[in-house]
């Protein structure tokens, strides 16, 4: 069971906001307001596996992913060893 499946099964009443395509980069969630926490390093790795260079993946991530505010449940981006 991956982190997303675990979160959804343990908290079925919660409405987590999920970043499409980055399920494997989920580290967990913030307990107080149920915001999903993602590993930036793993998100960049996902983008690179999709064919982007590291530079392009970083630029895409910052501009199109982490740079987007989508309300109170906007995910938290953990800068873990990157």
MDAnalysis code that builds the backbone (N, CA, C; Angstrom):
import MDAnalysis as mda
import numpy as np

u = mda.Universe.empty(246, n_residues=82, atom_resindex=np.repeat(np.arange(82), 3), trajectory=True)
u.add_TopologyAttr("name", ["N", "CA", "C"] * 82)
u.add_TopologyAttr("resid", np.arange(1, 83))
u.add_TopologyAttr("resname", ["UNK", "UNK", "UNK", "UNK", "UNK", "UNK", "UNK", "UNK", "UNK", "UNK", "UNK", "UNK", "UNK", "UNK", "UNK", "UNK", "UNK", "UNK", "UNK", "UNK", "UNK", "UNK", "UNK", "UNK", "UNK", "UNK", "UNK", "UNK", "UNK", "UNK", "UNK", "UNK", "UNK", "UNK", "UNK", "UNK", "UNK", "UNK", "UNK", "UNK", "UNK", "UNK", "UNK", "UNK", "UNK", "UNK", "UNK", "UNK", "UNK", "UNK", "UNK", "UNK", "UNK", "UNK", "UNK", "UNK", "UNK", "UNK", "UNK", "UNK", "UNK", "UNK", "UNK", "UNK", "UNK", "UNK", "UNK", "UNK", "UNK", "UNK", "UNK", "UNK", "UNK", "UNK", "UNK", "UNK", "UNK", "UNK", "UNK", "UNK", "UNK", "UNK"])
u.atoms.positions = np.array([
    [0.856, -1.177, 0.000],
    [0.000, 0.000, 0.000],
    [0.901, 1.239, 0.000],
    [0.684, 2.158, -0.951],
    [1.496, 3.374, -0.980],
    [0.919, 4.416, -0.012],
    [1.655, 5.497, 0.179],
    [1.248, 6.526, 1.149],
    [-0.132, 7.101, 0.852],
    [-0.425, 7.347, -0.423],
    [-1.727, 7.907, -0.776],
    [-2.841, 6.943, -0.406],
    [-2.711, 5.688, -0.765],
    [-3.734, 4.693, -0.431],
    [-3.904, 4.577, 1.079],
    [-2.785, 4.607, 1.787],
    [-2.820, 4.523, 3.244],
    [-3.574, 5.712, 3.844],
    [-3.285, 6.915, 3.358],
    [-3.959, 8.111, 3.854],
    [-5.452, 8.050, 3.571],
    [-5.816, 7.666, 2.354],
    [-7.229, 7.617, 1.976],
    [-7.989, 6.562, 2.759],
    [-7.352, 5.429, 3.048],
    [-8.046, 4.383, 3.801],
    [-8.156, 4.723, 5.284],
    [-7.148, 5.420, 5.829],
    [-7.173, 5.777, 7.247],
    [-8.022, 7.011, 7.548],
    [-8.220, 7.858, 6.547],
    [-8.988, 9.095, 6.723],
    [-9.983, 9.265, 5.571],
    [-10.946, 8.347, 5.438],
    [-11.865, 8.385, 4.291],
    [-12.762, 9.624, 4.243],
    [-12.932, 10.283, 5.367],
    [-13.803, 11.461, 5.418],
    [-13.076, 12.746, 5.018],
    [-11.756, 12.695, 4.879],
    [-10.971, 13.881, 4.550],
    [-10.893, 14.100, 3.036],
    [-10.804, 15.364, 2.648],
    [-10.694, 15.730, 1.238],
    [-9.271, 16.247, 0.989],
    [-8.343, 15.326, 0.767],
    [-6.960, 15.713, 0.487],
    [-6.854, 16.287, -0.923],
    [-6.021, 17.301, -1.086],
    [-5.742, 17.858, -2.406],
    [-4.462, 17.203, -2.910],
    [-4.574, 16.461, -4.008],
    [-3.478, 15.660, -4.530],
    [-2.914, 16.304, -5.798],
    [-1.573, 16.359, -5.884],
    [-0.895, 16.850, -7.092],
    [-0.804, 15.694, -8.082],
    [-1.458, 15.828, -9.221],
    [-1.510, 14.763, -10.220],
    [-0.123, 14.309, -10.661],
    [0.072, 12.998, -10.664],
    [1.298, 12.411, -11.166],
    [2.423, 12.282, -10.160],
    [2.195, 12.737, -8.932],
    [3.269, 12.727, -7.946],
    [2.950, 11.862, -6.722],
    [2.112, 10.858, -6.890],
    [1.727, 10.010, -5.758],
    [2.929, 9.394, -5.055],
    [3.928, 8.967, -5.814],
    [5.092, 8.322, -5.212],
    [5.971, 9.292, -4.437],
    [5.734, 10.584, -4.584],
    [6.525, 11.591, -3.883],
    [5.877, 12.023, -2.565],
    [4.747, 11.427, -2.199],
    [4.060, 11.794, -0.965],
    [4.847, 11.280, 0.238],
    [5.097, 12.182, 1.172],
    [5.770, 11.815, 2.421],
    [4.766, 11.564, 3.535],
    [3.628, 12.246, 3.471],
    [2.608, 12.144, 4.515],
    [1.701, 13.351, 4.425],
    [1.176, 13.768, 5.572],
    [0.310, 14.948, 5.576],
    [0.462, 15.684, 6.894],
    [0.098, 16.957, 6.849],
    [0.115, 17.792, 8.049],
    [-1.143, 17.468, 8.840],
    [-0.983, 17.090, 10.075],
    [-2.107, 16.609, 10.866],
    [-3.179, 17.658, 11.114],
    [-2.786, 18.897, 11.378],
    [-3.761, 19.913, 11.778],
    [-4.757, 20.282, 10.684],
    [-4.310, 20.398, 9.449],
    [-5.252, 20.788, 8.392],
    [-5.271, 19.830, 7.202],
    [-4.643, 18.679, 7.351],
    [-4.679, 17.590, 6.359],
    [-4.118, 17.991, 4.991],
    [-3.095, 18.838, 4.993],
    [-2.418, 19.165, 3.733],
    [-1.380, 18.085, 3.425],
    [-1.359, 17.623, 2.193],
    [-0.434, 16.577, 1.781],
    [0.975, 17.167, 1.679],
    [1.971, 16.401, 2.120],
    [3.370, 16.824, 2.070],
    [4.088, 15.986, 1.022],
    [4.747, 16.675, 0.094],
    [5.472, 16.021, -0.996],
    [6.970, 16.267, -0.877],
    [7.756, 15.310, -1.301],
    [9.200, 15.438, -1.406],
    [9.524, 16.141, -2.723],
    [10.182, 17.291, -2.646],
    [10.580, 18.006, -3.862],
    [11.549, 17.144, -4.668],
    [12.482, 16.518, -3.988],
    [13.467, 15.668, -4.659],
    [12.777, 14.576, -5.475],
    [11.792, 13.922, -4.879],
    [11.083, 12.849, -5.587],
    [10.227, 13.394, -6.731],
    [9.660, 14.582, -6.559],
    [8.882, 15.200, -7.638],
    [9.775, 15.477, -8.844],
    [10.976, 16.000, -8.593],
    [11.928, 16.268, -9.673],
    [12.312, 14.959, -10.361],
    [12.512, 13.910, -9.588],
    [12.850, 12.601, -10.153],
    [11.726, 12.081, -11.050],
    [10.480, 12.271, -10.642],
    [9.332, 11.853, -11.464],
    [9.366, 12.580, -12.800],
    [9.570, 13.881, -12.773],
    [9.600, 14.666, -14.007],
    [10.754, 14.242, -14.915],
    [11.888, 13.912, -14.326],
    [13.032, 13.482, -15.122],
    [12.769, 12.116, -15.759],
    [12.087, 11.232, -15.060],
    [11.733, 9.930, -15.643],
    [10.760, 10.078, -16.811],
    [10.016, 11.169, -16.793],
    [9.085, 11.446, -17.892],
    [9.788, 12.045, -19.098],
    [11.118, 12.252, -18.985],
    [11.883, 12.709, -20.134],
    [12.479, 14.094, -20.044],
    [12.256, 14.794, -18.950],
    [12.828, 16.136, -18.812],
    [14.272, 16.043, -18.337],
    [15.067, 17.030, -18.742],
    [16.403, 17.143, -18.162],
    [16.227, 17.630, -16.728],
    [17.274, 17.532, -15.933],
    [17.174, 18.000, -14.551],
    [16.830, 19.488, -14.512],
    [17.473, 20.272, -15.348],
    [17.209, 21.709, -15.384],
    [15.763, 22.005, -15.765],
    [15.259, 21.321, -16.786],
    [13.870, 21.513, -17.205],
    [12.896, 21.060, -16.122],
    [13.212, 19.940, -15.482],
    [12.340, 19.415, -14.421],
    [12.251, 20.389, -13.256],
    [13.376, 20.955, -12.878],
    [13.386, 21.924, -11.779],
    [12.572, 23.159, -12.159],
    [12.800, 23.677, -13.352],
    [12.045, 24.848, -13.808],
    [10.556, 24.576, -13.881],
    [10.196, 23.433, -14.438],
    [8.782, 23.058, -14.541],
    [8.163, 22.923, -13.155],
    [8.876, 22.264, -12.261],
    [8.355, 22.067, -10.909],
    [8.079, 23.400, -10.224],
    [9.064, 24.303, -10.230],
    [8.892, 25.573, -9.530],
    [7.830, 26.463, -10.171],
    [7.750, 26.466, -11.487],
    [6.802, 27.353, -12.157],
    [5.384, 26.775, -12.174],
    [5.251, 25.505, -12.526],
    [3.939, 24.910, -12.753],
    [3.363, 24.104, -11.591],
    [4.202, 23.660, -10.690],
    [3.716, 22.799, -9.617],
    [3.733, 23.545, -8.281],
    [4.900, 23.799, -7.747],
    [4.967, 24.424, -6.421],
    [4.562, 25.892, -6.448],
    [4.621, 26.514, -7.596],
    [4.257, 27.921, -7.709],
    [2.757, 28.170, -7.789],
    [1.977, 27.109, -7.749],
    [0.528, 27.236, -7.861],
    [-0.133, 27.181, -6.490],
    [-0.886, 28.214, -6.175],
    [-1.681, 28.205, -4.948],
    [-3.092, 27.817, -5.340],
    [-3.603, 26.768, -4.731],
    [-4.939, 26.283, -5.092],
    [-5.860, 26.216, -3.878],
    [-5.681, 27.140, -2.975],
    [-6.556, 27.226, -1.817],
    [-5.921, 26.713, -0.538],
    [-6.750, 26.614, 0.494],
    [-6.295, 26.234, 1.830],
    [-5.584, 24.884, 1.883],
    [-5.932, 23.987, 0.996],
    [-5.347, 22.644, 1.022],
    [-4.170, 22.490, 0.059],
    [-3.621, 23.615, -0.404],
    [-2.445, 23.554, -1.281],
    [-1.389, 22.680, -0.609],
    [-0.820, 21.727, -1.342],
    [0.180, 20.838, -0.746],
    [1.384, 21.584, -0.173],
    [2.072, 20.908, 0.718],
    [3.309, 21.400, 1.308],
    [4.454, 20.731, 0.564],
    [5.442, 21.504, 0.178],
    [6.585, 20.986, -0.577],
    [7.787, 20.928, 0.348],
    [8.263, 19.725, 0.638],
    [9.390, 19.511, 1.541],
    [10.686, 19.472, 0.736],
    [11.570, 20.407, 1.020],
    [12.846, 20.481, 0.328],
    [13.837, 19.562, 1.040],
    [13.833, 18.319, 0.622],
    [14.585, 17.255, 1.273],
    [15.822, 16.879, 0.469],
    [16.953, 17.381, 0.885],
    [18.236, 17.041, 0.261],
    [18.294, 17.345, -1.221],
    [17.713, 18.419, -1.644],
    [17.809, 18.762, -3.065],
    [18.477, 20.090, -3.219],
])
